[in-house]
Amino acid sequence: MKLFQEYEMKGLRIKNRVVMPPMCMYKATSNGIANEFHYTHYSTRAIGGVGLIIFESTAVSPEGRITGNDLGIWDDEHIHGLKKIVDACKAYGAKTALQINHAGRKSTVETCDILAPNAIRFSEDYRVPTELTVEQIKKLVLDFKKAAQRANEAGFDALEIHGAHGYLIHQFLSPLTNTRTDQYGGSLKNRIRFLKEVLEVVKAVWPDEKPVLLRVSASDYEQDGIDASQMVQIIHEIRDYIDIAHVSSGGLLPSKVNAYPGYQVPFSEKIRNECSIPTIAVGLIKEADLAEEILSNQRADLVALGRELLRNPYWVFNTAAKNNDDGYIPSSYKNAF
Ligand SMILES: Cc1cc2nc3c(=O)[nH]c(=O)nc-3n(C[C@H](O)[C@H](O)[C@H](O)COP(=O)(O)O)c2cc1C
C-alpha cells in the first residue's frame, strides 16, 4: 500500500505516510512546560507506528496560548521537556514536528491582554482584543523566530507554522478579521505581510535541511472570506518559504461546517496541483481505504488522522497487520497477533 511507503522531503525521511496532526491536550501547567502526560501521549503514538507526529499548538508567547494549559515555547525553560519527548519518539522510529502558534483574539487566557489585527472579538463568549500596534507586530514576528530556534534545539525534525483555524496568522490573512488600513491590512499582499515576515525570520534560523510546514484553512465558509482559490494565491506568494502545506479549513468565525469523511481533501488536491507543493490531507480520515485512495490518486502526499489516533494509538500497526505487513508490530507485542 502507498500508505506504508516511505516519504522523503529534504533531510526528513518518514517511514510511512501517516501523520498525527497537532491536537491540543490542555495538560500543561500554567507555565507551558511539557510533562509526563505529553511524554506518554506522544511516545505511545510513536510505538504505534505513526510516521510523523506533529506536536500540538505550542504558544510563541504567553498571551498567544489558546488556554492556560497549552504548551509553550516562549522561554528556554520549555526546551528540555519537549526534547525528552522528541528523543523518545525518535527512538521508536517516528519523526516529529512542532506546531508553533499565536492564538490572537481566540486566546482565553485570563491573566493576559489578548491581541489581534483589530479590536473585534470572536464571539460574545470571547473578550475584545487590543488592536496590535506595528511595534507589537514586530515583536510577535521575533517571538516566532525565537520559537523556531528553540524548536530546533529541542531536536524537532520539522516545524509547522499554524496559519489556520482562526488564530493570529489566519486573522491577518482573512478580510473578515483584518480591517486594518496600514501595511498589514487591505490588499491581499498586505494581509499576507505578517505571515511573510514570520516565514522570513523563521527561514533565517531554521536549518535548510529540515522542512517547514504551513497549516492553512482553505475556506472560511463565509461570504467574502478566504476560499480555496484565494488560498492558492496566498500560497503562491509564500511558496519559497514552505515545503509542505497542511490543508485544513474553518475556525475563523463560529461558522457551520458540513464535515464528512475526506471533506477537506478537494482543498488539498487543488493546492497540491495549482501550487506545485506537497500536501497533507486531513479531516475525518479514519479508514485505510480512504487514506489509500487519497494518496494513490495523488490528492495528497501524506494523510493525517486526528481523532482516530486519539481513539486508537495503534491504528498504524493494526492496519498494517490487516494488510499482511507485520513489520510495524513492535517485537514485544508480536505474541498478540
Ligand atoms: C482535541 C483536538 C485538539 C486539536 N488541536 C489542534 C491544534 O492544536 N492545532 C491544530 O492545528 N489543529 C488542532 N485540531 C484539529 C486537528 O488537527 C484535525 O485537523 C481535526 O481533528 C480533523 O481531523 P480528524 O477528523 O482526523 O480528527 C484539534 C482537534 C482535536 C480533536
The ligand as an SDF file (V2000), in Angstrom:
LIG
                    3D

 31 33  0  0  0  0  0  0  0  0999 V2000
   -8.7620   17.5230   20.6940 C   0  0  0  0  0  0  0  0  0  0  0  0
   -8.3410   18.2630   19.4540 C   0  0  0  0  0  0  0  0  0  0  0  0
   -7.3960   19.2530   19.5420 C   0  0  0  0  0  0  0  0  0  0  0  0
   -6.9480   19.9150   18.3820 C   0  0  0  0  0  0  0  0  0  0  0  0
   -5.9250   20.8120   18.4750 N   0  0  0  0  0  0  0  0  0  0  0  0
   -5.3760   21.3270   17.3370 C   0  0  0  0  0  0  0  0  0  0  0  0
   -4.1700   22.0630   17.3950 C   0  0  0  0  0  0  0  0  0  0  0  0
   -3.5260   22.2020   18.4320 O   0  0  0  0  0  0  0  0  0  0  0  0
   -3.7070   22.5870   16.2260 N   0  0  0  0  0  0  0  0  0  0  0  0
   -4.3490   22.3870   15.0340 C   0  0  0  0  0  0  0  0  0  0  0  0
   -3.8880   22.8820   14.0130 O   0  0  0  0  0  0  0  0  0  0  0  0
   -5.4670   21.6410   14.9650 N   0  0  0  0  0  0  0  0  0  0  0  0
   -5.9670   21.0790   16.0730 C   0  0  0  0  0  0  0  0  0  0  0  0
   -7.0400   20.2410   15.9860 N   0  0  0  0  0  0  0  0  0  0  0  0
   -7.5590   19.8470   14.6540 C   0  0  0  0  0  0  0  0  0  0  0  0
   -6.9010   18.5260   14.2160 C   0  0  0  0  0  0  0  0  0  0  0  0
   -5.5150   18.6880   13.9890 O   0  0  0  0  0  0  0  0  0  0  0  0
   -7.5480   17.9590   12.9370 C   0  0  0  0  0  0  0  0  0  0  0  0
   -7.3640   18.8650   11.8970 O   0  0  0  0  0  0  0  0  0  0  0  0
   -9.0480   17.7040   13.1290 C   0  0  0  0  0  0  0  0  0  0  0  0
   -9.2810   16.9560   14.3060 O   0  0  0  0  0  0  0  0  0  0  0  0
   -9.6360   16.9660   11.9290 C   0  0  0  0  0  0  0  0  0  0  0  0
   -9.0210   15.7110   11.7620 O   0  0  0  0  0  0  0  0  0  0  0  0
   -9.7450   14.3460   12.2800 P   0  0  0  0  0  0  0  0  0  0  0  0
  -11.1050   14.3160   11.6950 O   0  0  0  0  0  0  0  0  0  0  0  0
   -8.8650   13.2480   11.7670 O   0  0  0  0  0  0  0  0  0  0  0  0
   -9.7890   14.3850   13.7840 O   0  0  0  0  0  0  0  0  0  0  0  0
   -7.5240   19.6030   17.1310 C   0  0  0  0  0  0  0  0  0  0  0  0
   -8.5290   18.6320   17.0670 C   0  0  0  0  0  0  0  0  0  0  0  0
   -8.9220   17.9440   18.1980 C   0  0  0  0  0  0  0  0  0  0  0  0
   -9.9700   16.8580   18.0750 C   0  0  0  0  0  0  0  0  0  0  0  0
  1  2  1  0
  2  3  1  0
  2 30  2  0
  3  4  2  0
  4  5  1  0
  4 28  1  0
  5  6  2  0
  6  7  1  0
  6 13  1  0
  7  8  2  0
  7  9  1  0
  9 10  1  0
 10 11  2  0
 10 12  1  0
 12 13  2  0
 13 14  1  0
 14 15  1  0
 14 28  1  0
 15 16  1  0
 16 17  1  0
 16 18  1  0
 18 19  1  0
 18 20  1  0
 20 21  1  0
 20 22  1  0
 22 23  1  0
 23 24  1  0
 24 25  2  0
 24 26  1  0
 24 27  1  0
 28 29  2  0
 29 30  1  0
 30 31  1  0
M  END
$$$$
